[in-house]
Amino acid sequence: MITVTNKYGECFIAVPLKTLKHGEWFKRKPDSVRKYSKAHYNRKSRDYPTATYTCMPDNDVWGSGFEINAEAIVYVTE
């Protein structure tokens, strides 16, 4: 595991998205302000060549989300 300190002095651990639990909060980059939560799994298919997770922003009032590759590196607090 790699520990990263952002420009605000906060420490984060870089981990693959697939290792997080459902509903756990993370940041896409260490310096970003917005947090996301991991939602449901989307398996790979003919239309989607890689497995993804739907992720929800912390201030999302409409219930929409977006898909992030399961192997993507995200940042969680220590």
HELIX and SHEET records of a PDB file:
HELIX    1   1 LEU A   17  THR A   19  5                                   3    
SHEET    1   A 3 ILE A   2  THR A   5  0                                        
SHEET    2   A 3 CYS A  11  PRO A  16 -1                                        
SHEET    3   A 3 ILE A  73  THR A  77 -1                                        
SHEET    1   B 4 TRP A  25  PHE A  26  0                                        
SHEET    2   B 4 TYR A  36  ASN A  42 -1                                        
SHEET    3   B 4 THR A  52  PRO A  57 -1                                        
SHEET    4   B 4 PHE A  66  ASN A  69 -1                                        
END                                                                             
